[in-house]
Amino acid sequence: MPGFSPIVLAIAFAALVVTLTALARRLPVPTPILQVVAGLLIGLVPRVTIPDLEPDIVFFVFLPPILWAAAFFTPFREFKANIRPIGLLAVGLVLATSVAVAVVARALLPGLSWPVAIALGAIVSPPDAVAAAAIVSRLPVPRRVIVILEGESLVNDASALVLYRTAVAAAVTGAFSWGESVVRFFIDAGVGALVGLLVGWLIVRASQWTKDALAETLLTLTGPYIAWVVAESLHVSAVLACVAGGLYLGQRLSTAVGALSRLQTRTVWDLVVFLLNATIFLLLGVEFAQMMRTVPEGSLGSIVRMGAIVAAVATVVRLIWVPLLTFVPRQLSREMRRRDPAPHWKPVFLVSWTSMRGIVSLAAALALPRVLSNGAPFPYRTQIILITMTVIMLTLVVQGLTLAPLIRAFRFAPEQTHIEEERLARREALRRGAEALDDLAREPWADQRDVEWLRGELRDRMRLHELEGGGPSARRRLRAGIISAERRILVRLRNEGAISDEVLRELEQELDLDALRARAGEAR
């Protein structure tokens, strides 16, 4: 933007992100949609110049940490239990959508070759987990739906990008081999996953060696970029490298680092992912506005119509694929019905309808080469980019605005499994803590007054979690009031000069952790 320094732009961007987030909490509009619209308005402002997005930078800056964080926080047990539906969506549906879109694209764009049409299909085939998670995760949705959607997003980018690169290579060189492509897919996936596992293993070992919370947090932040660069250097799947590394680290970090490091890592990652997500959707809107300026006058309407048709095809294919692959195999196999009974149609439809497109589709479209190997321009490159952006915008707006009302209308029953497992975990943890205290009480250095005090605390905690089955209790509210009073007196002591800011921060962190525990208990 002429006349403004990068620092001013960064401050303005941060203020815009905060404002949009606060506004979204007060309006019945999902935050991603507000961010895209804001980006679109920024891009339409006269004399505002936004630098072109380099696809390599988009892939490298945004995708590794988002994939790593999604894999890190993915419940691995549920991921394994739902590997069949995840695989059918992440690989099977990507291929089916790519073929269907390619067939329609060849009818819409005369003379479009099959490789270029397949490339367009691969571009728009993978749904974006960021947009869906921003809406679905805050609403009462069955846990299995969230696991399947998150698991799909971890793998579908890899299958879509492998198909995309194969199709683009065929379009540029004119040579294509199905056998070589299939073999290449499995090699890329296998070696990419091994790279991610190796990077995750090295981070765990380095964290155990450093014993420093800040260094351990920085290691987790650099992990996805290291995995991405190594995988790209070996020409294997960088997406699966980040997924495998995040999954491995998520299963090992609890025993590799201390409590402070875990708290700090979670906080830092929450902030990083939040900023990246906000930036992604703002850039989507800005880039769409910029691309509209490059379209010849009178042709924008026809391209938008093509994008609407492609979006409808991708949506309809998913609406057919998910129920078909959910119910038909169970009708044909008694063993499958016994092992995994057919789910209710409501969660099945919710998975079918959640198919918003995002950053991967945008970056893949922008990464299309400008010329073929013979020097000719890449066919329909501008149209493909605009069709992709139209698909992204339409799916974000249509599905983003309908998901929340749809979920509320379905009135899903509250999840009980998570609550029961939490009660079991708390009960067993307290029991083991009591046993450990009995063992430690026999040590010569143990003060029996401290032992009795801690035994009383353990008994109180046990009774607290037994009250009303772990539900809300007056004791939790009393505890919250005590914590609030303690925080106020600490601030007063700091303001009077009786204690330093450092002492305030240390004690306030302890109170904050207690407050979070009390709030979590009140929510149950």
N, C-alpha and C positions, 0 to 999 in steps of 0.2 A: 504494500500500500504506500504510494508516494508520500513523502514527508513524515513518515513515522518510522522510528527506529525499531529493530527487532525486540528490544526490551519492552517498549511501549506495547507492541503487538502481543507479546507474551502475557503482559499484565492484563490487557484487554481480553485476551482469550481465556485466561483463568477466571476473570470476573464473569465472562459470558457463561462458562461452564457451571460456576456456582449458581448464577441466577437461574439458568435453565433447570438445574437439578432441583432447586428450591421451588420453582414454579410448577414443575411436574408433580411434586408431591401435593399440590393444591388443586390440580386440574385432572379431569378424567382422561388424560392423554399420556401415553407412555413416554418416558424420557427420551428414548432414541428418536421418536418421531419429532419431538420438539427440537432436538439437536440437528436433525437433517433439515428441517424447515429453516432454522436459523442459519445454517450453512448456505442454503439455497438463497436466502435473502441477502447474505453477505456477498455471494457471488454475483448477484444481479445489480449491486450498487455500481453506478457509473464510475469510471476511472479507477476502480479498484482492481489491482493486478495481483493475482495469486500465482506463485510459481507453479509450473507444471509438476505433477506428481510423478516421480520416477518409480516405476513398478518394482524395481529391485529394492529401493529404499522402503517402499510400502510393505513388501514382504518381510524384509529384514527387521525393520523397526517394530512393527505391530504384531506380526503373526507369532514369532517365537515365544515372547512372554505370555501372550494370551493362551496359546496352546499349552504351554508348560503349566501355567496356573490352573487351567481347567483340568488337566490331568492330575496335578498335585492334589487338588481338592476333590477328585472323583473317588467315591467309595469303591474300592477295588473289589470287594466281595460282591456287591451288587452288579458291578461291571461284568465280572466273570459269569454271574448267574444269568445275565441277559445278553450274553455274547451272540446268541442266534439272531434275535431281532435287531440287535445293533449291526451285525454283519449284513443282514438282508437290506437294511436301510443304507448303510455306509458304502456298500459295494454294489449290491444288486440294484437298488433304486437309483444310484448315480448312473449306472450303465443304462437302465431303462429310460430314465429322464433324458440322458444325452441323445439316445437314438430317437426318441419321440420328438424332441426339439429339433434335431437335425432334419428329420423328415418334413416337419412344418416349415423350417427355415428355407429349405430348398424350394418349397412352393411359394414362399413369400419373396425370395430374392432370386430372380432368374439368373441362371448360369452359375449358381453357387456350387462349388465342388463338394463332394462328400467329406474330405478331410476338414475343410473350413467349417462346414455345417456341424460336424462332430465337435470341433473345437468350441463353437458357440454353445452346443449342448453341455459340454464339460464345464464351461465357464459358469453357466446359470444353474447347474445341477446341485451343488452342495448348499444346503441351508446354513444360515449363520447362527451359531450358538449364542453369540453376544446379545443379539436383539431378542431372541427368545428367552434367554435367561433373565434379562432385565425385566421381563413381564411375568413369566411363568413362576419364577422362583419366589416371588413375593405374594403369591396367591395360594389358597388351599388346593393343591394339586396332588394326586397320588404320587408317592415317592418313586414308584416304578416308572411313571411317565417322565419324570425329571431325569432319572438315571439313563433311560433309553435315549432321550433327546441329547443329553450331554455326551453319552458314549458315541452316538452317531456323529456328533460334531468333531470328536477326536480323530475319527478315522476317515470320514467322507472327504475331507480336504485332500488327504493323501491319494485316494483313488481317483478323485476328480482331476488333480494336478498331473498325475501320471498319464491319464487318458488325454488331457489337454496337451501336454508336451509331445506325446506321440502323434496326435492329430496335427499339431502345428508343424512338427518336423516333416510329416508326410506332405503337408500343403506347400512347404518351402522347397523341399527337394523333389517331390513327386514320387518318392519311393515309400512303400509301406508293407509291413509284414506282421500279420496277426500273431504268428507263432513267436516271433522275436519280441513283440510287445507284451505278450503274456509272461514270457520268461523274464523279461526286464522288470515287469511289475513285481514279481515275487522276489527278485534279487534286490531291487530298490527297497522294498518293504522290509525284508529280512536284515539286510546290512544297515539300513537306517535305524531300525529298532536296536540293533547291537550297539551302534554308535551312541544312542541315547542312554542305554543301560550303562555303558562304560563311563560316560560323563557323569551320570548320577552316582555311580560307585565312587568315582574320584572326589566328588563333592562331599560325600559322606565321610570318606577317609580324611580329607582335608579339614572338615569341620571337627572331627574327633581330635585332630592334631592341634588346631589353633586354640580352642577353648576360649574364643573371644566372640561375643554376641554380634558385634558390628561386622567383623570379618565373615562370620557364618552367614549373616544376612546378605552381604555382598556376593558371597559365593553362590547363593541361590539365585540372585539376580543375573549374574553372568552366565550361569549354567545354560539357559536356553539359547543364548547367542553362541556360546561355544559349540553346543550340539548342532545348531543350524549351520555354522560355518564349516565345521568338519564334514558334515553330511553333504553339503553343497560341493565341497572340494572333492569328495569321492563320487559325486554325481549319483547319489542315492537319495531316498526320501528324507528330506529335512523335517517334514511335518511329523513323520513317525518317530524320528529321532527325538524331537521335543516331547512328543506324547509318551514315549517309553521312558525318557529321563524323568519327566514329571511324575509318572506313576511310581517309578522306583524310589524317588526321593520322598514322595508322600508316604510310602510304607516304612521308610527307614529313619526319617528325621526325628521322630519321637524319642528314639534311643541314641541318636547321634549327638544331640545338642541339649543344652539346659533349658530351664523354664523361661528365662529372660530372652534367650535367642528365639524360642518358639513364639513368644508374644510379639517380639519385635518383627520377626519375619512375617507373621500374619498381617500385622498392621501395615508394614511397608508394601506388601504385595497387594493388599486391598486398595491402597492409594494408587499404586502403579497401574493396576488393571482398570480402576475407575477413570484415571486420566487418559489412558490409551483408548478405552471404549468411547469416551466423550469426544476425543480427537477424531476417531474413525468416523463417527456419524456426522460431525461437523464438516469433515473433508468430503464425505459423500455428497452432501448438499452443495458445497462450493464447487466441486468438480462437475456436478451435473449442470449447474448454472454456466460454468465456463464452456462446457462442451456444446451447450445450446447455441452459444454465440458463433460457433464455427460451422454450423449447419447452413447450407444454402437456403435462402428464403423460399418458403413454400413447401419444403420437404420435411420439416420437423413433424408436422401432423401425421404423415404417413409412417415415419419411423416410430413415433410414439404408439401408433396403432399396432405396428408389428411387435413392439415390446409388450403391449397388452396381450396380444395373442400368445406370445411365447410364455408370458407369466401365467396365463390361463392354462396352457398345455402342461407346464411344469406342475402347477397346482393340482390339475385333474389327474395326472399320472400318479401323484402321491396319494390322492384321495382314493384311487382304485387299488394301488399297490399295497398299502398298509392293511386294509381289511382283508384283501385277498390272501396275503401271506400270513395273516393272523388266524383266520378261521378255517380256510380250506385244508391246510395240513392237519389240523386237529380233527377235521371230519374224516380224513383218510387214515389217520393213525390213532388207534385206541391207546397205545402206549404214551403218545404225546398228550392225549387228553387226561390220562391218569397222572402223568408227571407234572404237567403244566396246564391246568384247566383253562378253557377259553375265558378271556377277560370280558368285562362288561363293555358294551359298545361305546359308552361315553369316553373312557380314556383312550380307546382305539381311535375314535374320531378326533380327539384332541391331538394325538400324535400325528394324524393325517393332516390336520389343518395347520400345524405349526411348521411353517416352511419359509420363513423370511430369509432373504438373501442379503449379503453384506460385503465385508472387506475382501474376502478371498475372491469373490466374483469380480469386484472392481479391479483389484490388482492384476488378476489374470487377463482381463480385457485390455487394460492399459499396457500389458506386457506383450501384446501381439506384435510381431515384427512389422516394420514398415514396408519392406520389400521382400520379394521372393529370391531364390538363388539365381534366377535369370535376370534380375534387375527390375522386374515388373513390380508395380505397387501391390501390396498384399490386398487381395480382393475384399471389398466391403469392410475395411477395417473401422472406419468412422461409424458406419451403420451398426456394426457389432457392438462397439463401445456404447453407443447411445441406446441400443436395445437392452444391453446389460443394465445400464443405469436406470432405464425405465422399469425393468423387472425388479430391481432393488427397491426403487421408490414405491412401486405399486404394492409389492408384498409387505413392505414395512407399514404402509398406511392402512391397507385393507385388513391384513391379518393382525397388525399391531393394535388397531382400534377395536377389533372384534374379539380378540382372545380373552381379555379381562371380562367383558360381559358374558361370554360363552362359559367361562369357568364358573362364574357366579351362578349362572342359570343351571349348571349341572349339579351344583350343591354336593360336591364330593364329601364323603364321610371323613372325619378327621383320622389321621394316621395314628394307629395304636402301637404298631410294632416298635417304632422309634422310642416312644415313651416307656414302653415295657423294658426295652433293652437298656435305656438310661437308668431306670430304677435298679435293674439287676447290676449294672456296672457300679453305681454308687454304693449299693449294699455290699457287694463283694470287695470294693476298694476300702470301705470302712472296716469291714471284717479283717482284711489283711493288714490294715494299718494298726488295728488293735493287737493283732498277733505280733507284729513287729515291735510294738511298744513293750509288750510283755517280755520279748527276748532282750530288747535293749535295756530294760529296767534292771537286769541282772549284771550289767557292766559296772565295774568299780567306780567309773566316773559319773554315773547317773545319779542325779539328785532326786530323792524320792518325792520331794515336794513338787518338782517339775513333772514327774511321772504321774502323780495323782491329778495335777491340774490338767494335763493332756488327756488323761482317761476321762475326766469330766467333760472336756470339750468333745471327745469322740462320742460319748454317750448322748450329749446334747445334739450333735449332728445326726446321730442315728434316729433319735426321737423326732427331730425336725423333718427328716425325709419320710418317716412313717406316718406323720400327721396327714390325714385325709388322702392317703395314698400318694403323697408327694405333691398334692395340689396346693392352692393358695392357703396361707395361714396368717394369723395375726402376728406370729413371731417374726415372720419375714418382713412385715411392714414395720414392726418395731425396730428391727435391725437396720432397715433402710433409713429410718428417722435418726438412729444413733449415728450412722455413717455420715449423714448430712450435717449433723451437729458437730461432729469431730472435724469435718472438712472446714466448716465455718470458723471454728476456733483456730485451726492451723493458719488460715488466711489472715485472721486478725492478728495472730502472733507475728506473722511475716510483715504485715503492714505496720505494726508497732515497732519493728526492728528487733524483736526478741529472738527470732530464728531467721536463718538465711533462706534464700530462694532454693538452694540445693536441698536443704533439709525439708522444705515444703514439698518439693517435687518427689523426694524419696517416699515420704509418708503418704503423700497424696496418691502415688501409684498403688500403694498397698490398699488404701481405701477404695480406689477405683476398681481394683480387682474384686474386693469384697462386695462393692455395689453391683458389679456385673453378675456375680453369683446370686445375690439377692434378687436382682431383676429377672434372671433366668428362672429362678424358683417361682417367682410371682407369675411369670408367663405360663408356667406349667399348670 
